[in-house]
Amino acid sequence: MSYVDAGYAIGLSVLFAYSIGLVLRRRSLERRIELSPSPELDGAAEPGPTSGP
């Protein structure tokens, strides 16, 4: 195996490990969002008074 092949193998291995880490981080964040209580917005969804023409 040449040094070039070894470099490509190391580079691809690092990228693969990084992508696995990103997937695991995303899953844990999504799980955290699902388990966290959603904040109740007091009147934020209701439209406020509008001024007429």
Beta strands, then each sheet from edge to edge (+ up, - down):
end
